[in-house]
């Protein structure tokens, strides 16, 4: 089965099999107490129609496979193998007790080839997200990988560990979780939550690159890794998501760094920079410019 087929397995039913039920029902979605932490406010949403979940307290979320990996504490390879078992198919979906995951020495995602961006499906996905293709080509690669013997391809954004954040229309994952640093010795820094936010920023500004050092977190869980680095800059402009987790992250940064400049007010009516980009009026076609001075939008 493909990843997209496995992601059609019901999140709602999976949670019920594990004894996890919504605290509040709202028709097409339910609000759950997060199974990952102490959550008195029932801040994990499961959209029954889209079959997606998001924990607003940590800003984690995603598909059925993402949730399975998180709850069962297993890599992607094992998640796919388990979900492909005949008894776990949609027509007989059931989880019985604890699942024994056989140990495997192989990596969850095996990179086969890294090339320049050019696959029409990936370029089409970038167009849907309103990302400038030339800017994406300058910052990302086309990554071909293998998961449990099956081939996949995605947009790859390299991190500081040499791994890749992977995205396509149906998949969001990574080969290793770390930040991505784009530094040139500037005394100012721009902090982004994900690489789609960074590409959106460059597209909005119509820039080849930023005039400041850039750190892309790739996940808010990586924030502790760069606190000391951020304190060394004269000014840090943050472009995090306009949700509870993003706002809390900014407030925590301000406690330890007095150089934080929250830029989220520029896109305050949208969840993040990419949503802002997708909803703004289409600008006239222009040649990509070299960056000027300043950090403001």
NUVO-14822 format. One line per field, with one value per residue (C-alpha): x, y, z; residue in three letters. Coordinates in nm, 4 decimals, decimal comma, padded with zeros to 6 digits, always signed. Layout:
<atoms>
X = [X; ...]
Y = [Y; ...]
Z = [Z; ...]
residuo = [ALA; ...]
</atoms>
This chain:
<atoms>
X = [+00,0000; +00,1118; +00,1562; -00,1490; -00,3587; -00,2329; -00,3148; -00,6803; -00,6973; -00,9277; -00,7458; -01,0664; -01,0994; -00,7296; -00,7525; -01,0699; -00,8945; -00,6326; -00,8996; -00,8621; -01,1917; -01,2781; -01,3564; -01,5744; -01,7538; -01,8208; -01,9718; -01,6931; -01,4124; -01,3341; -01,1177; -00,9036; -00,6827; -00,3372; -00,1963; +00,1579; +00,1444; -00,0648; -00,3452; -00,6388; -00,7786; -00,8341; -00,6223; -00,5656; -00,8033; -00,8890; -01,0622; -01,2763; -01,3408; -00,9796; -00,8461; -00,5801; -00,4775; -00,3041; -00,1917; -00,2245; -00,0160; +00,2985; +00,2123; +00,2632; +00,0231; -00,0225; -00,1571; -00,2467; +00,1109; +00,2515; +00,0256; +00,1054; +00,4804; +00,4399; +00,2193; +00,3924; +00,7414; +00,8525; +01,0252; +00,8466; +00,9649; +00,8053; +00,4891; +00,4332; +00,5068; +00,2636; -00,0133; +00,0177; -00,0714; -00,3913; -00,5776; -00,5107; -00,6701; -00,9715; -01,2297; -01,1038; -00,9259; -00,8278; -00,5392; -00,5151; -00,3027; +00,0625; +00,2345; +00,5730; +00,7861; +01,0724; +01,4065; +01,5610; +01,9039; +01,8081; +01,7266; +01,3600; +01,4197; +01,6988; +01,8134; +01,8739; +01,9487; +01,9538; +01,9061; +01,8040; +01,4345; +01,2524; +00,9861; +00,6544; +00,4588; +00,6871; +00,6866; +00,3076; +00,2985; +00,5191; +00,2892; -00,0061; +00,1815; +00,2597; +00,6349; +00,8593; +01,0071; +01,3482; +01,3812; +01,2876; +01,5456; +01,8147; +01,7342; +01,5957; +01,6674; +01,4712; +01,5204; +01,4497; +01,4239; +01,3175; +01,0952; +01,0483; +01,1510; +00,9160; +01,0361; +00,9262; +01,0278; +00,9919; +01,1228; +01,4262; +01,5607; +01,8973; +01,9561; +02,2730; +02,3022; +02,3187; +01,9662; +01,6622; +01,3220; +01,0969; +00,7736; +00,5356; +00,1622; +00,0942; +00,3905; +00,5742; +00,8751; +01,2503; +01,5563; +01,6946; +01,5576; +01,7769; +01,7822; +01,9089; +02,1533; +02,2191; +02,4877; +02,7352; +02,8584; +02,5829; +02,4935; +02,1201; +01,9252; +01,5871; +01,4202; +01,1633; +00,9590; +00,9751; +01,1436; +00,8142; +00,7915; +01,1432; +01,0676; +00,7447; +00,9368; +01,1856; +00,8967; +00,7130; +01,0271; +01,1286; +01,4805; +01,7451; +01,8549; +01,8134; +02,0316; +02,0629; +02,1735; +01,8855; +01,7925; +01,5075; +01,3939; +01,2237; +01,0389; +00,9741; +01,1277; +01,4657; +01,4381; +01,6568; +01,9430; +01,9838; +01,9038; +02,2698; +02,3268; +02,0350; +02,1621; +02,4827; +02,2970; +02,2250; +01,8685; +01,6618; +01,3455; +01,1104; +00,8613; +00,6835; +00,3274; +00,0328; -00,0878; -00,0584; +00,2679; +00,4306; +00,3309; +00,4472; +00,7824; +00,8333; +00,7517; +00,9956; +01,2670; +01,2101; +01,2784; +01,6290; +01,7097; +01,6520; +01,7057; +01,3854; +01,1757; +00,8443; +00,7401; +00,4173; +00,2032; +00,2702; +00,0625; -00,1536; -00,4723; -00,3138; -00,1727; +00,1715; +00,3713; +00,2715; -00,0993; -00,0437; +00,1363; -00,1375; -00,4128; -00,2578; -00,3352; -00,1026; +00,1796; +00,2990; +00,5745; +00,9107; +01,2777; +01,4167; +01,6090; +01,9113; +01,8136; +01,8263; +01,8734; +01,6324; +01,4382; +01,0828; +00,8234]
Y = [+00,0000; +00,3555; +00,6135; +00,8027; +00,4847; +00,4132; +00,7680; +00,6947; +00,4698; +00,6381; +00,8402; +00,8535; +00,4754; +00,4220; +00,6456; +00,4702; +00,1323; +00,2733; +00,3951; +00,7613; +00,9426; +01,3095; +01,5351; +01,7449; +01,6540; +01,9236; +01,7379; +01,6965; +01,7180; +01,6244; +01,7870; +01,5402; +01,5592; +01,5239; +01,1744; +01,3165; +01,5458; +01,6740; +01,8501; +01,9732; +02,1898; +01,9168; +02,0985; +01,8221; +01,8462; +01,5558; +01,6544; +01,3529; +01,4613; +01,5407; +01,2636; +01,4959; +01,5866; +01,8792; +01,9309; +02,3071; +02,2908; +02,1736; +02,2603; +01,8966; +01,7373; +01,5575; +01,2370; +00,8929; +00,7730; +01,0762; +01,0016; +00,6308; +00,6976; +00,9410; +00,7206; +00,3898; +00,5491; +00,3806; +00,4955; +00,5374; +00,2015; +00,0098; +00,2206; +00,1383; -00,2317; -00,2576; -00,0584; -00,2717; -00,5864; -00,7343; -00,6982; -00,3218; -00,2494; -00,0109; -00,2874; -00,4605; -00,1840; -00,2939; -00,2617; -00,5263; -00,4444; -00,3515; -00,3930; -00,5610; -00,3845; -00,5994; -00,4264; -00,3331; -00,1906; +00,0000; +00,3692; +00,4638; +00,6606; +00,5518; +00,8313; +00,6988; +01,0147; +01,3923; +01,6068; +01,9552; +02,0364; +01,9605; +01,6964; +01,8369; +01,7003; +01,8776; +02,2007; +02,1807; +02,1461; +02,4553; +02,6455; +02,5502; +02,6956; +03,0074; +02,9592; +03,1153; +02,8180; +02,9754; +03,0624; +02,7059; +02,5660; +02,7796; +02,6510; +02,2979; +01,9708; +01,6838; +01,3827; +01,0247; +00,7815; +00,4316; +00,3362; -00,0339; -00,1183; +00,1318; +00,4398; +00,7959; +01,1449; +01,4806; +01,8340; +01,8166; +02,0929; +02,0095; +02,0590; +02,1030; +01,7270; +01,6563; +01,5151; +01,6415; +01,7815; +01,6168; +01,7540; +01,6686; +01,7068; +01,3901; +01,3525; +01,5467; +01,3923; +01,4061; +01,1833; +01,3523; +01,6325; +01,9407; +02,3105; +02,4573; +02,7473; +02,9867; +03,2092; +03,4609; +03,6368; +03,9014; +04,0607; +04,0161; +03,6940; +03,5818; +03,2819; +03,0734; +02,7785; +02,5764; +02,5991; +02,6690; +02,9841; +03,0818; +03,0215; +03,2189; +03,5100; +03,5150; +03,4932; +03,7826; +03,9967; +03,8709; +03,8116; +03,5605; +03,5342; +03,7130; +04,0086; +03,8533; +03,5199; +03,2718; +02,9828; +02,7518; +02,5481; +02,2715; +02,2033; +02,4068; +02,1192; +02,2334; +02,5740; +02,4870; +02,4009; +02,7587; +02,9771; +03,0592; +03,1261; +03,3715; +03,5674; +03,6486; +03,8538; +04,2247; +04,1608; +03,8492; +03,8791; +03,5875; +03,4628; +03,1869; +03,0617; +03,2639; +02,9891; +02,9135; +02,7229; +02,9890; +03,2753; +03,0859; +03,0160; +03,3881; +03,4754; +03,2127; +03,3490; +03,7001; +03,5777; +03,4629; +03,7022; +04,0785; +04,1085; +03,9393; +04,1275; +03,9451; +03,9950; +03,7914; +04,1062; +04,1477; +03,8329; +03,8474; +03,7450; +03,4265; +03,1117; +03,1523; +03,3204; +03,0705; +03,1154; +03,4915; +03,4440; +03,2186; +03,4657; +03,7946; +03,9422; +03,8065; +04,0579; +04,1517; +03,9333; +04,0733; +03,9841; +03,8378; +04,1098; +04,1109; +04,1973; +04,5511; +04,6619; +04,5992; +04,3081; +04,4345; +04,2803]
Z = [+00,0000; -00,0638; +00,2127; +00,0870; +00,1159; +00,4675; +00,5705; +00,4926; +00,7985; +01,0490; +01,3152; +01,5162; +01,5181; +01,5922; +01,9003; +02,0133; +01,9895; +02,2255; +02,4680; +02,3708; +02,3124; +02,2407; +02,5345; +02,3029; +01,9811; +01,7225; +01,4311; +01,1802; +01,4376; +01,7968; +02,0658; +02,2595; +02,5655; +02,4105; +02,4769; +02,4625; +02,7677; +03,0576; +02,8734; +03,0802; +02,8016; +02,5401; +02,2837; +02,0287; +01,7335; +01,5035; +01,1807; +01,0926; +00,7335; +00,6441; +00,8742; +01,0139; +01,3697; +01,5382; +01,8967; +01,9456; +02,2623; +02,0826; +01,7206; +01,6240; +01,3826; +01,0574; +00,9135; +01,0450; +00,9943; +01,1784; +01,4754; +01,4699; +01,4714; +01,7613; +01,9786; +01,9072; +01,9199; +01,5998; +01,2778; +00,9478; +00,8152; +01,1014; +01,0950; +00,7290; +00,7802; +01,0730; +00,9051; +00,5930; +00,7859; +00,6562; +00,9862; +00,9831; +00,6452; +00,6473; +00,6143; +00,9315; +01,1166; +01,4661; +01,7073; +01,9777; +02,2802; +02,2577; +01,9251; +01,9182; +01,6626; +01,5367; +01,5549; +01,2214; +01,1529; +00,8389; +00,8416; +00,8233; +00,5038; +00,2710; +00,0386; -00,3129; -00,5093; -00,4702; -00,7802; -00,8882; -00,8619; -01,1845; -01,1267; -01,2599; -00,9627; -00,7133; -00,9132; -00,9245; -00,5454; -00,5097; -00,7440; -00,5238; -00,2265; -00,4391; -00,3933; -00,6588; -00,8468; -00,9090; -00,5397; -00,4473; -00,6893; -00,5272; -00,1790; -00,2194; -00,3937; -00,5409; -00,3147; -00,4171; -00,1292; -00,0381; +00,2534; +00,3257; -00,0292; -00,1921; -00,3865; -00,3066; -00,4161; -00,2439; -00,2144; +00,0136; +00,2369; +00,3891; +00,7623; +00,9666; +01,0271; +00,6555; +00,6609; +00,4749; +00,5540; +00,2957; +00,1520; -00,1260; -00,1610; +00,0373; +00,2709; +00,5396; +00,7081; +00,7593; +00,7554; +01,0683; +01,2816; +01,3131; +01,2322; +00,9061; +00,9378; +00,6508; +00,7968; +00,6573; +00,9705; +00,9896; +01,3232; +01,2563; +01,2212; +01,0914; +01,2576; +01,0673; +01,1882; +00,8651; +00,5284; +00,3505; +00,5654; +00,4601; +00,0919; +00,1333; +00,2847; -00,0038; -00,2514; -00,0828; -00,0843; -00,4316; -00,3019; -00,4017; -00,0391; +00,2921; +00,3954; +00,7431; +00,8817; +00,8740; +01,1013; +01,0033; +01,3045; +01,1031; +01,4308; +01,7461; +01,9408; +01,8044; +01,9720; +02,2760; +02,0398; +01,9188; +02,2226; +02,2855; +01,9161; +01,9021; +02,2038; +02,0122; +01,7498; +01,7749; +01,6564; +01,5841; +01,3728; +01,4394; +01,1797; +01,3733; +01,3315; +01,4626; +01,6959; +02,0641; +02,0282; +01,8096; +02,0370; +02,3444; +02,1768; +02,1107; +02,4713; +02,5980; +02,3699; +02,4998; +02,8542; +02,7610; +02,4745; +02,4799; +02,1039; +01,9817; +01,7266; +01,6629; +01,2995; +01,3103; +01,3218; +00,9485; +00,8845; +01,1982; +01,0143; +00,8848; +01,0424; +00,8942; +00,6203; +00,3538; +00,4239; +00,4011; +00,0692; -00,0701; +00,0190; -00,0893; -00,4347; -00,7010; -00,7648; -01,1100; -01,2515; -01,1493; -01,1746; -00,8530; -00,6723; -00,4513; -00,0933; +00,0367; +00,3919; +00,6744; +00,8154; +00,7936; +00,5675]
residuo = [UNK; UNK; UNK; UNK; UNK; UNK; UNK; UNK; UNK; UNK; UNK; UNK; UNK; UNK; UNK; UNK; UNK; UNK; UNK; UNK; UNK; UNK; UNK; UNK; UNK; UNK; UNK; UNK; UNK; UNK; UNK; UNK; UNK; UNK; UNK; UNK; UNK; UNK; UNK; UNK; UNK; UNK; UNK; UNK; UNK; UNK; UNK; UNK; UNK; UNK; UNK; UNK; UNK; UNK; UNK; UNK; UNK; UNK; UNK; UNK; UNK; UNK; UNK; UNK; UNK; UNK; UNK; UNK; UNK; UNK; UNK; UNK; UNK; UNK; UNK; UNK; UNK; UNK; UNK; UNK; UNK; UNK; UNK; UNK; UNK; UNK; UNK; UNK; UNK; UNK; UNK; UNK; UNK; UNK; UNK; UNK; UNK; UNK; UNK; UNK; UNK; UNK; UNK; UNK; UNK; UNK; UNK; UNK; UNK; UNK; UNK; UNK; UNK; UNK; UNK; UNK; UNK; UNK; UNK; UNK; UNK; UNK; UNK; UNK; UNK; UNK; UNK; UNK; UNK; UNK; UNK; UNK; UNK; UNK; UNK; UNK; UNK; UNK; UNK; UNK; UNK; UNK; UNK; UNK; UNK; UNK; UNK; UNK; UNK; UNK; UNK; UNK; UNK; UNK; UNK; UNK; UNK; UNK; UNK; UNK; UNK; UNK; UNK; UNK; UNK; UNK; UNK; UNK; UNK; UNK; UNK; UNK; UNK; UNK; UNK; UNK; UNK; UNK; UNK; UNK; UNK; UNK; UNK; UNK; UNK; UNK; UNK; UNK; UNK; UNK; UNK; UNK; UNK; UNK; UNK; UNK; UNK; UNK; UNK; UNK; UNK; UNK; UNK; UNK; UNK; UNK; UNK; UNK; UNK; UNK; UNK; UNK; UNK; UNK; UNK; UNK; UNK; UNK; UNK; UNK; UNK; UNK; UNK; UNK; UNK; UNK; UNK; UNK; UNK; UNK; UNK; UNK; UNK; UNK; UNK; UNK; UNK; UNK; UNK; UNK; UNK; UNK; UNK; UNK; UNK; UNK; UNK; UNK; UNK; UNK; UNK; UNK; UNK; UNK; UNK; UNK; UNK; UNK; UNK; UNK; UNK; UNK; UNK; UNK; UNK; UNK; UNK; UNK; UNK; UNK; UNK; UNK; UNK; UNK; UNK; UNK; UNK; UNK; UNK; UNK; UNK; UNK; UNK; UNK; UNK; UNK; UNK; UNK; UNK; UNK; UNK; UNK; UNK; UNK; UNK; UNK; UNK]
</atoms>
